[in-house]
Amino acid sequence: MTCLYTDLFMAPLRLSMDANEPLILDGGLATELEAHGARLQGDPLWSSRLLLTDPQAIREAHFRFLLAGADVITTATYQASVAGFTGEPDVSAERARELLVSGVRLAGEAVDRFLSDARPTGRRRPLVAASVGPYGTFLHDGSEYSGAYAEQMSVEDLKVWHRPQIDVLAAAGADLVALETIPSIKEASALLELLREFPDCRAWLSFSCKDGRRLSDGSLFTDAVQMAQRSTQLVAVGVNCCSPALVEPLLDSAGSLRSPDLSWVVYPNSGEDWDSEQGSWTGKRSASIAQLSRSWMKLGAALIGGCCRVGPAHIAELRRVASSV
C-alpha cells in the first residue's frame, strides 16, 4: 500500500478553499496523551513510546481530536525512527518498521470508529497525515528548535537519516506525509529531494521559526517558501510549534509567493516557551488560536490547527470559529 493521496486530500482542500473554510488539523498529541496520564517528558521516544507500550491511548487521543472537529489527524510518529526504536531492548529493525506502520494504522482505526460511532453529518471523511519530525528529535537535545546539527551534516547525510522513516510511512496508507517542525533550510532541501524517491506521495512542509521572518536556523522564511514552490509533491507549506503571534508576520512576509497549488499550513503552539534544561513549559499562553485564525484565513491559510499545549477543547473552539466565518 502506498500514500492514498490523489483526490482524497486535494478535493477537500480545494472545497475548503472555495468555501473560505480551512481544513482543521488536530492539536498536540503528546499534550493530550499527558493530560490522560502518560509520562512522556524526558523520554527519547516521546509520544511514540506509546506505540510500544499503550497503543490504545494513542487511538483514544486521536478519537478525541476527531470528536472536537479535526479534519486531519497526525500520527504518533514525530519522534519515531528505526534507529530510535532499535535502541530499545528487544526491538529489531523489522519490529521498528512495524511500529512506524502501526502509527498510521491507529490513526486510521480512530477515523473508522469516528465515522461509525459519531455518524457525523456534513463532515468530510477525516484524513491521516503521517508525521515525520526533524533529525534533531533523535538527538533529544532540543535542537529541532535551532537546527544547529545541520551545519555539520550534508544534504546526503540528512537524506540517509530520513530515508528509513519515509520509506515505511510512504507505504503505510496515510493520506499524505507531514514534514514538520523543520528548523533548517538544508534539512528541508534534503527532505524534498528524498520525497522525489516516492513519487506517489504528497506532503506538507512546516518549519519551526525563531521570529516573524526567519526559520530557527536563521534562514529567511521567504527563501524556504521559494524552495518549497519548486516541489511538485507539496500541497502546503507553513509553520508549526511557534508562538501564535509569529504566524501572521511570517505569512505576510511571504504573501506574494502564495499560489493556488501551494496552500499555507499553520499550527502553532500555545505561545508558552519550552525550557529544554528544565524540561517544562514557561511563560503565558498567547491569544487563542481560534481568535487569531481569522487573520490567518484572510492571509490564505487553508490548513489550521495546533501543536504543543493545544488540546481538543482548543480545536473545538477553532472549528466553531472556522465554521462561522
Stockholm file with secondary structure:
# STOCKHOLM 1.0

chainA/1-325         MTCLYTDLFMAPLRLSMDANEPLILDGGLATELEAHGARLQGDPLWSSRLLLTDPQAIREAHFRFLLAGADVITTATYQASVAGFTGEPDVSAERARELLVSGVRLAGEAVDRFLSDARPTGRRRPLVAASVGPYGTFLHDGSEYSGAYAEQMSVEDLKVWHRPQIDVLAAAGADLVALETIPSIKEASALLELLREFPDCRAWLSFSCKDGRRLSDGSLFTDAVQMAQRSTQLVAVGVNCCSPALVEPLLDSAGSLRSPDLSWVVYPNSGEDWDSEQGSWTGKRSASIAQLSRSWMKLGAALIGGCCRVGPAHIAELRRVASSV
#=GR chainA/1-325 SS CCCCCSHHHHHHHHHHHHTTCCEEBCCCHHHHHHHTTCCCTTCTTGGGHHHHHCHHHHHHHHHHHHHHTCSEEECTTTTCCHHHHHTSTTCCHHHHHHHHHHHHHHHHHHHHHIIIIICCSSCCCCEEEEEECCTHHHHTSSGGGTCGGGGGSCHHHHHHHHHHHHHHHHTTTCSEEEEEEECCHHHHHHHHHHHTTSTTCCEEEEECBSSSSBBTTSCBHHHHHHHHHTCSSEEEEEEESSCHHHHHHHHHHTGGGCBTTBEEEEECCCSCEEETTTTEEESCCCSCHHHHHHHHHHTTEEEECCCTTCCHHHHHHHHHHHHHC
#=GC SS_cons         CCCCCSHHHHHHHHHHHHTTCCEEBCCCHHHHHHHTTCCCTTCTTGGGHHHHHCHHHHHHHHHHHHHHTCSEEECTTTTCCHHHHHTSTTCCHHHHHHHHHHHHHHHHHHHHHIIIIICCSSCCCCEEEEEECCTHHHHTSSGGGTCGGGGGSCHHHHHHHHHHHHHHHHTTTCSEEEEEEECCHHHHHHHHHHHTTSTTCCEEEEECBSSSSBBTTSCBHHHHHHHHHTCSSEEEEEEESSCHHHHHHHHHHTGGGCBTTBEEEEECCCSCEEETTTTEEESCCCSCHHHHHHHHHHTTEEEECCCTTCCHHHHHHHHHHHHHC
//
